[in-house]
Amino acid sequence: MSETKGSRQRDAVARTARSVSQAWEDRTALVKQEVAAESAANDAKTARLRALRLEKEKQDAEARRLAGPEPAPAPAKKRIRRIVAQ
């Protein structure tokens, strides 16, 4: 079967539509990969910071335990009310 001008135009339009669709799908996949990579990096950073915080809390608790009981706070001073006569 020989190709006619109309069939070539229809094929060109179909190819263009497929290439536009393929380019859109490629961009979408790339964006999804970038978002996943960024999310993984944030998760790793959060886990690292959580581990550091827990370690510091553990060290602080150990330091408090070694320091002994905290001294009782000083009693609050009574406030002196001054009455000014007019």
PyMOL Python script that loads the backbone (N, CA, C, O; Angstrom):
from pymol import cmd

cmd.read_pdbstr("""\
ATOM      1  N   MET A   1       0.835  -1.167   0.000  1.00  0.00           N
ATOM      2  CA  MET A   1       0.000   0.000   0.000  1.00  0.00           C
ATOM      3  C   MET A   1       0.892   1.247   0.000  1.00  0.00           C
ATOM      4  O   MET A   1       1.815   1.363   0.807  1.00  0.00           O
ATOM      5  N   SER A   2       0.617   2.129  -0.870  1.00  0.00           N
ATOM      6  CA  SER A   2       1.439   3.330  -0.961  1.00  0.00           C
ATOM      7  C   SER A   2       0.903   4.390  -0.012  1.00  0.00           C
ATOM      8  O   SER A   2      -0.292   4.477   0.270  1.00  0.00           O
ATOM      9  N   GLU A   3       1.838   5.182   0.460  1.00  0.00           N
ATOM     10  CA  GLU A   3       1.440   6.232   1.393  1.00  0.00           C
ATOM     11  C   GLU A   3       0.945   7.442   0.616  1.00  0.00           C
ATOM     12  O   GLU A   3       1.504   7.830  -0.410  1.00  0.00           O
ATOM     13  N   THR A   4      -0.100   8.006   1.135  1.00  0.00           N
ATOM     14  CA  THR A   4      -0.603   9.235   0.528  1.00  0.00           C
ATOM     15  C   THR A   4      -0.187  10.398   1.406  1.00  0.00           C
ATOM     16  O   THR A   4       0.290  10.217   2.526  1.00  0.00           O
ATOM     17  N   LYS A   5      -0.375  11.575   0.882  1.00  0.00           N
ATOM     18  CA  LYS A   5      -0.015  12.761   1.648  1.00  0.00           C
ATOM     19  C   LYS A   5      -0.825  12.833   2.940  1.00  0.00           C
ATOM     20  O   LYS A   5      -0.286  13.209   3.982  1.00  0.00           O
ATOM     21  N   GLY A   6      -2.089  12.486   2.889  1.00  0.00           N
ATOM     22  CA  GLY A   6      -2.949  12.518   4.072  1.00  0.00           C
ATOM     23  C   GLY A   6      -2.503  11.517   5.128  1.00  0.00           C
ATOM     24  O   GLY A   6      -2.514  11.819   6.321  1.00  0.00           O
ATOM     25  N   SER A   7      -2.111  10.328   4.690  1.00  0.00           N
ATOM     26  CA  SER A   7      -1.674   9.322   5.665  1.00  0.00           C
ATOM     27  C   SER A   7      -0.344   9.731   6.300  1.00  0.00           C
ATOM     28  O   SER A   7      -0.123   9.481   7.485  1.00  0.00           O
ATOM     29  N   ARG A   8       0.545  10.359   5.520  1.00  0.00           N
ATOM     30  CA  ARG A   8       1.812  10.836   6.081  1.00  0.00           C
ATOM     31  C   ARG A   8       1.571  11.931   7.119  1.00  0.00           C
ATOM     32  O   ARG A   8       2.240  11.972   8.152  1.00  0.00           O
ATOM     33  N   GLN A   9       0.616  12.816   6.841  1.00  0.00           N
ATOM     34  CA  GLN A   9       0.301  13.880   7.799  1.00  0.00           C
ATOM     35  C   GLN A   9      -0.286  13.289   9.089  1.00  0.00           C
ATOM     36  O   GLN A   9       0.064  13.709  10.192  1.00  0.00           O
ATOM     37  N   ARG A  10      -1.189  12.303   8.929  1.00  0.00           N
ATOM     38  CA  ARG A  10      -1.763  11.660  10.113  1.00  0.00           C
ATOM     39  C   ARG A  10      -0.662  10.969  10.929  1.00  0.00           C
ATOM     40  O   ARG A  10      -0.666  11.040  12.158  1.00  0.00           O
ATOM     41  N   ASP A  11       0.264  10.312  10.260  1.00  0.00           N
ATOM     42  CA  ASP A  11       1.371   9.654  10.960  1.00  0.00           C
ATOM     43  C   ASP A  11       2.257  10.681  11.675  1.00  0.00           C
ATOM     44  O   ASP A  11       2.702  10.442  12.798  1.00  0.00           O
ATOM     45  N   ALA A  12       2.511  11.810  11.032  1.00  0.00           N
ATOM     46  CA  ALA A  12       3.341  12.846  11.644  1.00  0.00           C
ATOM     47  C   ALA A  12       2.659  13.411  12.888  1.00  0.00           C
ATOM     48  O   ALA A  12       3.314  13.647  13.904  1.00  0.00           O
ATOM     49  N   VAL A  13       1.359  13.625  12.810  1.00  0.00           N
ATOM     50  CA  VAL A  13       0.618  14.136  13.966  1.00  0.00           C
ATOM     51  C   VAL A  13       0.648  13.118  15.091  1.00  0.00           C
ATOM     52  O   VAL A  13       0.829  13.490  16.250  1.00  0.00           O
ATOM     53  N   ALA A  14       0.477  11.853  14.778  1.00  0.00           N
ATOM     54  CA  ALA A  14       0.496  10.805  15.794  1.00  0.00           C
ATOM     55  C   ALA A  14       1.884  10.713  16.435  1.00  0.00           C
ATOM     56  O   ALA A  14       2.003  10.565  17.651  1.00  0.00           O
ATOM     57  N   ARG A  15       2.936  10.803  15.605  1.00  0.00           N
ATOM     58  CA  ARG A  15       4.301  10.770  16.147  1.00  0.00           C
ATOM     59  C   ARG A  15       4.539  11.962  17.063  1.00  0.00           C
ATOM     60  O   ARG A  15       5.134  11.814  18.130  1.00  0.00           O
ATOM     61  N   THR A  16       4.084  13.133  16.660  1.00  0.00           N
ATOM     62  CA  THR A  16       4.270  14.341  17.464  1.00  0.00           C
ATOM     63  C   THR A  16       3.524  14.197  18.785  1.00  0.00           C
ATOM     64  O   THR A  16       4.054  14.557  19.837  1.00  0.00           O
ATOM     65  N   ALA A  17       2.312  13.680  18.744  1.00  0.00           N
ATOM     66  CA  ALA A  17       1.536  13.504  19.968  1.00  0.00           C
ATOM     67  C   ALA A  17       2.229  12.503  20.889  1.00  0.00           C
ATOM     68  O   ALA A  17       2.287  12.714  22.100  1.00  0.00           O
ATOM     69  N   ARG A  18       2.751  11.424  20.327  1.00  0.00           N
ATOM     70  CA  ARG A  18       3.453  10.426  21.136  1.00  0.00           C
ATOM     71  C   ARG A  18       4.725  11.021  21.734  1.00  0.00           C
ATOM     72  O   ARG A  18       5.046  10.762  22.894  1.00  0.00           O
ATOM     73  N   SER A  19       5.455  11.822  20.942  1.00  0.00           N
ATOM     74  CA  SER A  19       6.698  12.382  21.456  1.00  0.00           C
ATOM     75  C   SER A  19       6.415  13.404  22.562  1.00  0.00           C
ATOM     76  O   SER A  19       7.163  13.472  23.537  1.00  0.00           O
ATOM     77  N   VAL A  20       5.368  14.182  22.428  1.00  0.00           N
ATOM     78  CA  VAL A  20       4.999  15.140  23.474  1.00  0.00           C
ATOM     79  C   VAL A  20       4.591  14.373  24.731  1.00  0.00           C
ATOM     80  O   VAL A  20       4.984  14.730  25.841  1.00  0.00           O
ATOM     81  N   SER A  21       3.816  13.337  24.549  1.00  0.00           N
ATOM     82  CA  SER A  21       3.377  12.522  25.689  1.00  0.00           C
ATOM     83  C   SER A  21       4.580  11.856  26.352  1.00  0.00           C
ATOM     84  O   SER A  21       4.670  11.810  27.579  1.00  0.00           O
ATOM     85  N   GLN A  22       5.497  11.346  25.544  1.00  0.00           N
ATOM     86  CA  GLN A  22       6.683  10.687  26.092  1.00  0.00           C
ATOM     87  C   GLN A  22       7.552  11.686  26.848  1.00  0.00           C
ATOM     88  O   GLN A  22       8.079  11.366  27.913  1.00  0.00           O
ATOM     89  N   ALA A  23       7.704  12.884  26.311  1.00  0.00           N
ATOM     90  CA  ALA A  23       8.500  13.906  26.984  1.00  0.00           C
ATOM     91  C   ALA A  23       7.855  14.276  28.322  1.00  0.00           C
ATOM     92  O   ALA A  23       8.556  14.448  29.319  1.00  0.00           O
ATOM     93  N   TRP A  24       6.544  14.399  28.348  1.00  0.00           N
ATOM     94  CA  TRP A  24       5.836  14.717  29.587  1.00  0.00           C
ATOM     95  C   TRP A  24       6.049  13.607  30.615  1.00  0.00           C
ATOM     96  O   TRP A  24       6.321  13.878  31.785  1.00  0.00           O
ATOM     97  N   GLU A  25       5.925  12.367  30.175  1.00  0.00           N
ATOM     98  CA  GLU A  25       6.129  11.232  31.087  1.00  0.00           C
ATOM     99  C   GLU A  25       7.565  11.194  31.611  1.00  0.00           C
ATOM    100  O   GLU A  25       7.793  10.898  32.784  1.00  0.00           O
ATOM    101  N   ASP A  26       8.529  11.494  30.741  1.00  0.00           N
ATOM    102  CA  ASP A  26       9.933  11.522  31.158  1.00  0.00           C
ATOM    103  C   ASP A  26      10.170  12.603  32.214  1.00  0.00           C
ATOM    104  O   ASP A  26      10.839  12.359  33.218  1.00  0.00           O
ATOM    105  N   ARG A  27       9.617  13.804  31.981  1.00  0.00           N
ATOM    106  CA  ARG A  27       9.764  14.885  32.964  1.00  0.00           C
ATOM    107  C   ARG A  27       9.103  14.516  34.282  1.00  0.00           C
ATOM    108  O   ARG A  27       9.651  14.783  35.352  1.00  0.00           O
ATOM    109  N   THR A  28       7.930  13.907  34.210  1.00  0.00           N
ATOM    110  CA  THR A  28       7.221  13.505  35.426  1.00  0.00           C
ATOM    111  C   THR A  28       8.036  12.486  36.207  1.00  0.00           C
ATOM    112  O   THR A  28       8.138  12.576  37.431  1.00  0.00           O
ATOM    113  N   ALA A  29       8.613  11.523  35.511  1.00  0.00           N
ATOM    114  CA  ALA A  29       9.433  10.512  36.183  1.00  0.00           C
ATOM    115  C   ALA A  29      10.668  11.146  36.806  1.00  0.00           C
ATOM    116  O   ALA A  29      11.063  10.771  37.910  1.00  0.00           O
ATOM    117  N   LEU A  30      11.279  12.094  36.121  1.00  0.00           N
ATOM    118  CA  LEU A  30      12.462  12.780  36.650  1.00  0.00           C
ATOM    119  C   LEU A  30      12.110  13.562  37.915  1.00  0.00           C
ATOM    120  O   LEU A  30      12.853  13.526  38.897  1.00  0.00           O
ATOM    121  N   VAL A  31      10.993  14.261  37.892  1.00  0.00           N
ATOM    122  CA  VAL A  31      10.569  15.032  39.068  1.00  0.00           C
ATOM    123  C   VAL A  31      10.287  14.094  40.239  1.00  0.00           C
ATOM    124  O   VAL A  31      10.656  14.391  41.375  1.00  0.00           O
ATOM    125  N   LYS A  32       9.642  12.975  39.969  1.00  0.00           N
ATOM    126  CA  LYS A  32       9.356  12.013  41.033  1.00  0.00           C
ATOM    127  C   LYS A  32      10.652  11.465  41.631  1.00  0.00           C
ATOM    128  O   LYS A  32      10.737  11.275  42.844  1.00  0.00           O
ATOM    129  N   GLN A  33      11.660  11.208  40.795  1.00  0.00           N
ATOM    130  CA  GLN A  33      12.943  10.731  41.298  1.00  0.00           C
ATOM    131  C   GLN A  33      13.623  11.782  42.161  1.00  0.00           C
ATOM    132  O   GLN A  33      14.186  11.462  43.208  1.00  0.00           O
ATOM    133  N   GLU A  34      13.572  13.044  41.721  1.00  0.00           N
ATOM    134  CA  GLU A  34      14.188  14.120  42.495  1.00  0.00           C
ATOM    135  C   GLU A  34      13.493  14.300  43.843  1.00  0.00           C
ATOM    136  O   GLU A  34      14.155  14.502  44.861  1.00  0.00           O
ATOM    137  N   VAL A  35      12.171  14.228  43.852  1.00  0.00           N
ATOM    138  CA  VAL A  35      11.416  14.364  45.101  1.00  0.00           C
ATOM    139  C   VAL A  35      11.748  13.206  46.042  1.00  0.00           C
ATOM    140  O   VAL A  35      11.918  13.412  47.244  1.00  0.00           O
ATOM    141  N   ALA A  36      11.840  12.004  45.505  1.00  0.00           N
ATOM    142  CA  ALA A  36      12.172  10.843  46.328  1.00  0.00           C
ATOM    143  C   ALA A  36      13.581  10.975  46.912  1.00  0.00           C
ATOM    144  O   ALA A  36      13.804  10.638  48.075  1.00  0.00           O
ATOM    145  N   ALA A  37      14.527  11.461  46.112  1.00  0.00           N
ATOM    146  CA  ALA A  37      15.899  11.636  46.594  1.00  0.00           C
ATOM    147  C   ALA A  37      15.949  12.701  47.689  1.00  0.00           C
ATOM    148  O   ALA A  37      16.636  12.523  48.694  1.00  0.00           O
ATOM    149  N   GLU A  38      15.232  13.796  47.503  1.00  0.00           N
ATOM    150  CA  GLU A  38      15.201  14.856  48.506  1.00  0.00           C
ATOM    151  C   GLU A  38      14.552  14.358  49.797  1.00  0.00           C
ATOM    152  O   GLU A  38      15.012  14.673  50.895  1.00  0.00           O
ATOM    153  N   SER A  39      13.491  13.587  49.656  1.00  0.00           N
ATOM    154  CA  SER A  39      12.815  13.034  50.830  1.00  0.00           C
ATOM    155  C   SER A  39      13.735  12.077  51.583  1.00  0.00           C
ATOM    156  O   SER A  39      13.767  12.086  52.813  1.00  0.00           O
ATOM    157  N   ALA A  40      14.473  11.262  50.859  1.00  0.00           N
ATOM    158  CA  ALA A  40      15.403  10.330  51.500  1.00  0.00           C
ATOM    159  C   ALA A  40      16.512  11.089  52.226  1.00  0.00           C
ATOM    160  O   ALA A  40      16.925  10.699  53.318  1.00  0.00           O
ATOM    161  N   ALA A  41      16.990  12.171  51.618  1.00  0.00           N
ATOM    162  CA  ALA A  41      18.033  12.977  52.257  1.00  0.00           C
ATOM    163  C   ALA A  41      17.503  13.622  53.535  1.00  0.00           C
ATOM    164  O   ALA A  41      18.204  13.665  54.546  1.00  0.00           O
ATOM    165  N   ASN A  42      16.269  14.123  53.492  1.00  0.00           N
ATOM    166  CA  ASN A  42      15.669  14.719  54.691  1.00  0.00           C
ATOM    167  C   ASN A  42      15.456  13.677  55.779  1.00  0.00           C
ATOM    168  O   ASN A  42      15.670  13.959  56.958  1.00  0.00           O
ATOM    169  N   ASP A  43      15.039  12.478  55.395  1.00  0.00           N
ATOM    170  CA  ASP A  43      14.845  11.409  56.373  1.00  0.00           C
ATOM    171  C   ASP A  43      16.164  11.030  57.038  1.00  0.00           C
ATOM    172  O   ASP A  43      16.218  10.808  58.247  1.00  0.00           O
ATOM    173  N   ALA A  44      17.219  10.960  56.243  1.00  0.00           N
ATOM    174  CA  ALA A  44      18.535  10.618  56.798  1.00  0.00           C
ATOM    175  C   ALA A  44      19.015  11.713  57.747  1.00  0.00           C
ATOM    176  O   ALA A  44      19.562  11.423  58.811  1.00  0.00           O
ATOM    177  N   LYS A  45      18.809  12.969  57.360  1.00  0.00           N
ATOM    178  CA  LYS A  45      19.225  14.079  58.212  1.00  0.00           C
ATOM    179  C   LYS A  45      18.437  14.064  59.522  1.00  0.00           C
ATOM    180  O   LYS A  45      19.004  14.286  60.592  1.00  0.00           O
ATOM    181  N   THR A  46      17.135  13.803  59.439  1.00  0.00           N
ATOM    182  CA  THR A  46      16.303  13.756  60.639  1.00  0.00           C
ATOM    183  C   THR A  46      16.750  12.632  61.566  1.00  0.00           C
ATOM    184  O   THR A  46      16.819  12.822  62.780  1.00  0.00           O
ATOM    185  N   ALA A  47      17.051  11.477  61.013  1.00  0.00           N
ATOM    186  CA  ALA A  47      17.510  10.346  61.830  1.00  0.00           C
ATOM    187  C   ALA A  47      18.844  10.666  62.501  1.00  0.00           C
ATOM    188  O   ALA A  47      19.052  10.320  63.664  1.00  0.00           O
ATOM    189  N   ARG A  48      19.743  11.321  61.778  1.00  0.00           N
ATOM    190  CA  ARG A  48      21.052  11.689  62.344  1.00  0.00           C
ATOM    191  C   ARG A  48      20.881  12.688  63.485  1.00  0.00           C
ATOM    192  O   ARG A  48      21.490  12.544  64.545  1.00  0.00           O
ATOM    193  N   LEU A  49      20.046  13.703  63.258  1.00  0.00           N
ATOM    194  CA  LEU A  49      19.825  14.705  64.302  1.00  0.00           C
ATOM    195  C   LEU A  49      19.132  14.106  65.528  1.00  0.00           C
ATOM    196  O   LEU A  49      19.438  14.478  66.661  1.00  0.00           O
ATOM    197  N   ARG A  50      18.205  13.186  65.301  1.00  0.00           N
ATOM    198  CA  ARG A  50      17.522  12.525  66.419  1.00  0.00           C
ATOM    199  C   ARG A  50      18.523  11.716  67.240  1.00  0.00           C
ATOM    200  O   ARG A  50      18.485  11.732  68.470  1.00  0.00           O
ATOM    201  N   ALA A  51      19.415  11.010  66.554  1.00  0.00           N
ATOM    202  CA  ALA A  51      20.431  10.222  67.264  1.00  0.00           C
ATOM    203  C   ALA A  51      21.345  11.131  68.079  1.00  0.00           C
ATOM    204  O   ALA A  51      21.689  10.811  69.217  1.00  0.00           O
ATOM    205  N   LEU A  52      21.737  12.261  67.498  1.00  0.00           N
ATOM    206  CA  LEU A  52      22.581  13.205  68.237  1.00  0.00           C
ATOM    207  C   LEU A  52      21.860  13.757  69.465  1.00  0.00           C
ATOM    208  O   LEU A  52      22.450  13.872  70.539  1.00  0.00           O
ATOM    209  N   ARG A  53      20.571  14.101  69.300  1.00  0.00           N
ATOM    210  CA  ARG A  53      19.809  14.640  70.421  1.00  0.00           C
ATOM    211  C   ARG A  53      19.658  13.611  71.528  1.00  0.00           C
ATOM    212  O   ARG A  53      19.818  13.939  72.704  1.00  0.00           O
ATOM    213  N   LEU A  54      19.355  12.380  71.171  1.00  0.00           N
ATOM    214  CA  LEU A  54      19.203  11.327  72.180  1.00  0.00           C
ATOM    215  C   LEU A  54      20.518  11.074  72.913  1.00  0.00           C
ATOM    216  O   LEU A  54      20.521  10.848  74.123  1.00  0.00           O
ATOM    217  N   GLU A  55      21.632  11.113  72.187  1.00  0.00           N
ATOM    218  CA  GLU A  55      22.941  10.922  72.818  1.00  0.00           C
ATOM    219  C   GLU A  55      23.229  12.058  73.794  1.00  0.00           C
ATOM    220  O   GLU A  55      23.724  11.818  74.895  1.00  0.00           O
ATOM    221  N   LYS A  56      22.924  13.286  73.401  1.00  0.00           N
ATOM    222  CA  LYS A  56      23.152  14.427  74.293  1.00  0.00           C
ATOM    223  C   LYS A  56      22.262  14.323  75.528  1.00  0.00           C
ATOM    224  O   LYS A  56      22.720  14.589  76.640  1.00  0.00           O
ATOM    225  N   GLU A  57      21.008  13.945  75.352  1.00  0.00           N
ATOM    226  CA  GLU A  57      20.119  13.782  76.502  1.00  0.00           C
ATOM    227  C   GLU A  57      20.648  12.700  77.444  1.00  0.00           C
ATOM    228  O   GLU A  57      20.573  12.836  78.665  1.00  0.00           O
ATOM    229  N   LYS A  58      21.177  11.637  76.868  1.00  0.00           N
ATOM    230  CA  LYS A  58      21.746  10.565  77.681  1.00  0.00           C
ATOM    231  C   LYS A  58      22.949  11.080  78.473  1.00  0.00           C
ATOM    232  O   LYS A  58      23.077  10.782  79.661  1.00  0.00           O
ATOM    233  N   GLN A  59      23.824  11.842  77.834  1.00  0.00           N
ATOM    234  CA  GLN A  59      24.995  12.405  78.517  1.00  0.00           C
ATOM    235  C   GLN A  59      24.577  13.388  79.607  1.00  0.00           C
ATOM    236  O   GLN A  59      25.159  13.401  80.692  1.00  0.00           O
ATOM    237  N   ASP A  60      23.571  14.209  79.320  1.00  0.00           N
ATOM    238  CA  ASP A  60      23.090  15.167  80.321  1.00  0.00           C
ATOM    239  C   ASP A  60      22.499  14.447  81.525  1.00  0.00           C
ATOM    240  O   ASP A  60      22.728  14.856  82.663  1.00  0.00           O
ATOM    241  N   ALA A  61      21.737  13.374  81.286  1.00  0.00           N
ATOM    242  CA  ALA A  61      21.148  12.615  82.382  1.00  0.00           C
ATOM    243  C   ALA A  61      22.252  11.971  83.220  1.00  0.00           C
ATOM    244  O   ALA A  61      22.163  11.940  84.447  1.00  0.00           O
ATOM    245  N   GLU A  62      23.282  11.463  82.566  1.00  0.00           N
ATOM    246  CA  GLU A  62      24.401  10.847  83.295  1.00  0.00           C
ATOM    247  C   GLU A  62      25.129  11.898  84.124  1.00  0.00           C
ATOM    248  O   GLU A  62      25.507  11.630  85.264  1.00  0.00           O
ATOM    249  N   ALA A  63      25.327  13.074  83.576  1.00  0.00           N
ATOM    250  CA  ALA A  63      25.997  14.155  84.307  1.00  0.00           C
ATOM    251  C   ALA A  63      25.172  14.574  85.522  1.00  0.00           C
ATOM    252  O   ALA A  63      25.730  14.823  86.590  1.00  0.00           O
ATOM    253  N   ARG A  64      23.866  14.652  85.372  1.00  0.00           N
ATOM    254  CA  ARG A  64      23.003  14.994  86.505  1.00  0.00           C
ATOM    255  C   ARG A  64      23.050  13.911  87.572  1.00  0.00           C
ATOM    256  O   ARG A  64      23.043  14.209  88.766  1.00  0.00           O
ATOM    257  N   ARG A  65      23.097  12.650  87.141  1.00  0.00           N
ATOM    258  CA  ARG A  65      23.145  11.543  88.092  1.00  0.00           C
ATOM    259  C   ARG A  65      24.450  11.576  88.881  1.00  0.00           C
ATOM    260  O   ARG A  65      24.458  11.338  90.088  1.00  0.00           O
ATOM    261  N   LEU A  66      25.552  11.872  88.194  1.00  0.00           N
ATOM    262  CA  LEU A  66      26.845  11.928  88.867  1.00  0.00           C
ATOM    263  C   LEU A  66      26.970  13.148  89.777  1.00  0.00           C
ATOM    264  O   LEU A  66      27.689  13.107  90.776  1.00  0.00           O
ATOM    265  N   ALA A  67      26.282  14.220  89.441  1.00  0.00           N
ATOM    266  CA  ALA A  67      26.364  15.439  90.233  1.00  0.00           C
ATOM    267  C   ALA A  67      25.603  15.310  91.548  1.00  0.00           C
ATOM    268  O   ALA A  67      25.812  16.107  92.462  1.00  0.00           O
ATOM    269  N   GLY A  68      24.752  14.346  91.651  1.00  0.00           N
ATOM    270  CA  GLY A  68      23.982  14.157  92.879  1.00  0.00           C
ATOM    271  C   GLY A  68      22.686  14.941  92.829  1.00  0.00           C
ATOM    272  O   GLY A  68      22.330  15.534  91.810  1.00  0.00           O
ATOM    273  N   PRO A  69      21.995  14.930  93.949  1.00  0.00           N
ATOM    274  CA  PRO A  69      20.704  15.621  93.956  1.00  0.00           C
ATOM    275  C   PRO A  69      20.898  17.131  93.835  1.00  0.00           C
ATOM    276  O   PRO A  69      21.896  17.691  94.289  1.00  0.00           O
ATOM    277  N   GLU A  70      19.947  17.745  93.230  1.00  0.00           N
ATOM    278  CA  GLU A  70      20.011  19.191  93.064  1.00  0.00           C
ATOM    279  C   GLU A  70      19.726  19.863  94.403  1.00  0.00           C
ATOM    280  O   GLU A  70      18.879  19.397  95.166  1.00  0.00           O
ATOM    281  N   PRO A  71      20.415  20.934  94.683  1.00  0.00           N
ATOM    282  CA  PRO A  71      20.139  21.635  95.937  1.00  0.00           C
ATOM    283  C   PRO A  71      18.737  22.236  95.897  1.00  0.00           C
ATOM    284  O   PRO A  71      18.228  22.618  94.843  1.00  0.00           O
ATOM    285  N   ALA A  72      18.127  22.307  97.090  1.00  0.00           N
ATOM    286  CA  ALA A  72      16.780  22.868  97.157  1.00  0.00           C
ATOM    287  C   ALA A  72      16.857  24.353  96.804  1.00  0.00           C
ATOM    288  O   ALA A  72      17.820  25.032  97.162  1.00  0.00           O
ATOM    289  N   PRO A  73      15.877  24.834  96.129  1.00  0.00           N
ATOM    290  CA  PRO A  73      15.909  26.250  95.774  1.00  0.00           C
ATOM    291  C   PRO A  73      15.754  27.113  97.030  1.00  0.00           C
ATOM    292  O   PRO A  73      15.107  26.720  98.001  1.00  0.00           O
ATOM    293  N   ALA A  74      16.351  28.266  96.982  1.00  0.00           N
ATOM    294  CA  ALA A  74      16.269  29.182  98.128  1.00  0.00           C
ATOM    295  C   ALA A  74      14.815  29.610  98.308  1.00  0.00           C
ATOM    296  O   ALA A  74      14.092  29.815  97.334  1.00  0.00           O
ATOM    297  N   PRO A  75      14.399  29.741  99.564  1.00  0.00           N
ATOM    298  CA  PRO A  75      13.005  30.157  99.778  1.00  0.00           C
ATOM    299  C   PRO A  75      12.795  31.564  99.227  1.00  0.00           C
ATOM    300  O   PRO A  75      13.690  32.409  99.251  1.00  0.00           O
ATOM    301  N   ALA A  76      11.618  31.776  98.747  1.00  0.00           N
ATOM    302  CA  ALA A  76      11.300  33.072  98.171  1.00  0.00           C
ATOM    303  C   ALA A  76      11.202  34.103  99.278  1.00  0.00           C
ATOM    304  O   ALA A  76      10.658  33.828 100.347  1.00  0.00           O
ATOM    305  N   LYS A  77      11.729  35.287  99.022  1.00  0.00           N
ATOM    306  CA  LYS A  77      11.670  36.347 100.006  1.00  0.00           C
ATOM    307  C   LYS A  77      10.262  36.916 100.044  1.00  0.00           C
ATOM    308  O   LYS A  77       9.576  37.015  99.027  1.00  0.00           O
ATOM    309  N   LYS A  78       9.857  37.284 101.245  1.00  0.00           N
ATOM    310  CA  LYS A  78       8.548  37.908 101.363  1.00  0.00           C
ATOM    311  C   LYS A  78       8.627  39.295 100.758  1.00  0.00           C
ATOM    312  O   LYS A  78       9.630  39.997 100.884  1.00  0.00           O
ATOM    313  N   ARG A  79       7.591  39.654 100.126  1.00  0.00           N
ATOM    314  CA  ARG A  79       7.524  40.956  99.516  1.00  0.00           C
ATOM    315  C   ARG A  79       7.034  41.964 100.540  1.00  0.00           C
ATOM    316  O   ARG A  79       6.052  41.714 101.239  1.00  0.00           O
ATOM    317  N   ILE A  80       7.681  43.051 100.630  1.00  0.00           N
ATOM    318  CA  ILE A  80       7.272  44.092 101.564  1.00  0.00           C
ATOM    319  C   ILE A  80       6.345  45.041 100.835  1.00  0.00           C
ATOM    320  O   ILE A  80       6.705  45.628  99.815  1.00  0.00           O
ATOM    321  N   ARG A  81       5.163  45.181 101.369  1.00  0.00           N
ATOM    322  CA  ARG A  81       4.185  46.079 100.770  1.00  0.00           C
ATOM    323  C   ARG A  81       4.334  47.438 101.430  1.00  0.00           C
ATOM    324  O   ARG A  81       4.288  47.549 102.655  1.00  0.00           O
ATOM    325  N   ARG A  82       4.502  48.407 100.666  1.00  0.00           N
ATOM    326  CA  ARG A  82       4.605  49.754 101.198  1.00  0.00           C
ATOM    327  C   ARG A  82       3.332  50.495 100.881  1.00  0.00           C
ATOM    328  O   ARG A  82       2.866  50.539  99.743  1.00  0.00           O
ATOM    329  N   ILE A  83       2.804  51.059 101.898  1.00  0.00           N
ATOM    330  CA  ILE A  83       1.579  51.827 101.719  1.00  0.00           C
ATOM    331  C   ILE A  83       1.963  53.301 101.753  1.00  0.00           C
ATOM    332  O   ILE A  83       2.597  53.778 102.694  1.00  0.00           O
ATOM    333  N   VAL A  84       1.581  53.975 100.751  1.00  0.00           N
ATOM    334  CA  VAL A  84       1.899  55.390 100.654  1.00  0.00           C
ATOM    335  C   VAL A  84       0.627  56.154 100.950  1.00  0.00           C
ATOM    336  O   VAL A  84      -0.386  55.988 100.269  1.00  0.00           O
ATOM    337  N   ALA A  85       0.688  56.998 101.977  1.00  0.00           N
ATOM    338  CA  ALA A  85      -0.480  57.816 102.345  1.00  0.00           C
ATOM    339  C   ALA A  85      -0.504  59.063 101.492  1.00  0.00           C
ATOM    340  O   ALA A  85       0.528  59.662 101.188  1.00  0.00           O
ATOM    341  N   GLN A  86      -1.672  59.422 101.127  1.00  0.00           N
ATOM    342  CA  GLN A  86      -1.795  60.636 100.324  1.00  0.00           C
ATOM    343  C   GLN A  86      -2.361  61.757 101.120  1.00  0.00           C
ATOM    344  O   GLN A  86      -2.535  62.859 100.599  1.00  0.00           O
TER     345      GLN A  86
END
""", "prot")
cmd.dss("prot")
cmd.show_as("cartoon", "prot")
cmd.util.cbc("prot")
cmd.orient("prot")
